[in-house]
Amino acid sequence: MSSRTDLSHLSDLDAQAVTSEDRLRALAASQLLDSPPEAVFDRAVELATHVLGTPVGLLSLVDGHRQFFKAQTGLPEPYAAARETPLSHSFCKFVVGLDAPLVVRDARLDPLLKTSGAIPDLNVIAYLGVPVHGDRGHVLGSFCAIDTKPRDWTDHERQVLETIAVGVESEIALRAELKRRKEAERAIQQAEERLRLALRAGRLGTFDFDPRTGTANWDAAMYDLWWIERDEDHPFSVAGTRVHPDDRAADEAARKAALDPAGDGQQQIELRIVHPDSGDIRWLHIDGAVSFEADQPVRVVGMARDVTARRKVELQNALLAQELNHRVKNLFAITAGMIALTAKSSETPQAMAAVLRGRVHALATAHELIRPAIVGTPDAAEATTLDALVGAILSPHQGHDATLKITGPLTDLSPRAASSLALVLHELATNAVKYGALATECGLLSVSWDIDAPAAPSETLVLKWIETCPDERDTTPPIEGFGSTLIDVTVTSQMDGAWHRDWTPAGLSATLRIPMQNLRN
């Protein structure tokens, strides 16, 4: 083997290979720089010096301004303790620049090396070094043997050094792989934790099912969503009993379609489940995906989430739309009735317009009282009184031949109670315009109220709505509609009261009984 490597083309080495950003990043990523001595690398250096019979052996890592000795034997002090030298004392930097073995018989005779500080300070005369690569192929440094006198190195000695260096590279690669695995495991753990947090925040449950064996794997949230004990071994069987009877057919059809290999394997359904004890209803949205092998379903994975709140909002919106539709129809009916009655009692178009404008304005005023109940957001206004409420509701009907009589003691109402009563009175007034006393020129409407058992716990408002139609018009009650249902729900369910009505030949008589505490609070 040649006793010398040609270094004539490496004069600009420091600015190129040694300072390469990619190489320096790889060196830093190895986490070997400035790390403490380790037996696995020390043994490699000791083995090399023992086999080659040299006084000095190094595993040298070269960064941009120094060489660090990850392992060394035979160095003089203070370099042995410092475990590094500046690049002015480095032969190893040439191994990095060459990415090939460096063979030096006598450095004192080499034009490029003879001025190196390693000769006088470290007594480096003969040098044999081979490159050490990281797991990505970058040259990290040199594995070398040093003699303090001239030496003719053999091919066998170089091969021995390269063989030991391969073992060093394997150790470095193994550590890099372990580091990547730890980072991957950490990333998986963090992702799983984020998923758990997301599932918990969204009230999501997950499931994994093997249709071949019937084996199911549910997370804790899934058990809780279905009201099933967490120690249940066959949760899917129990879940089938939880499904609302009206939804079981759709649930069965969705599962069969998802398990059909001719389909897309997707299952998506919303269904109701029933608590086995309380009878409570919960809406669940279920998403599932089926995996197939040889046209056979082998795995079903998916999730379920509680959508009860959304379903309630949708139902409320549907009821609101129905209520608004009902209100608009009633508004047209009232307006049409007012126009007809006003036309009969007005002598000129101008007089009719003036009276009609006043009545429409009064109708709008009454509408403002019931608006909070219609839109579902009670106004935060101060309490009103029952006589003001009744007057506002009936004010659109003042002025025609029908007689209105309103009597009762001063009675305070909370904003919420006023909104509820406004709906009831508005319905009664609307029906009176359509079918009763306010539909005739000589009708009589009397609205009166009193307090039963005042100051007692059972204190109750008793309100009487009495219509009289002297012309003996047909007072047969109309078919029960949304308005009657609204009155019943408002009085009995919302206000914990009761109401009764009678249709007589003379007209309608209705009585409302509502606890006073529900009108004040």
Protein Blocks (a to p, Z undefined) as FASTA:
>chain_A
ZZbdcfklmmmmmmmmmmomklmmmmmmnomgopacdfklmmmmmmmmmmnopabdcddd
ddfkbccdfbaehiacfklmnopacfklcfklmmmmnopacddfblmlpmklmmpcklmm
nopabdcddddddfkopafbdcddddfbdcdddfklmmmmmmmmmmmmmmmmmmmmmmmm
mmmmmmmmmmmmmmmmmmmmnopacddddfknopacddfklmmmnopafklmblmlmmmm
mpcfklmmmmmmmmmmmmpmklnoiacdddddddfklopacddddddddddeehiafbdc
dddddfklmmmmmmmmmmmmmmmmmmmmmmmmmmmmmmmmmmmmpcbfklmmmmmmmmmm
mmmmmmmmmmmmmnopacfbdcddfklmmmmmmmmmgoiabdcddddddddddfklmmmm
mmmmmmmmmmmmmmmmmlpfkbccddddddehihiaklccddddddddfkopafbdcddd
fklmmmmmmmmmmnopacdddddfkbccddddddfklmmZZ
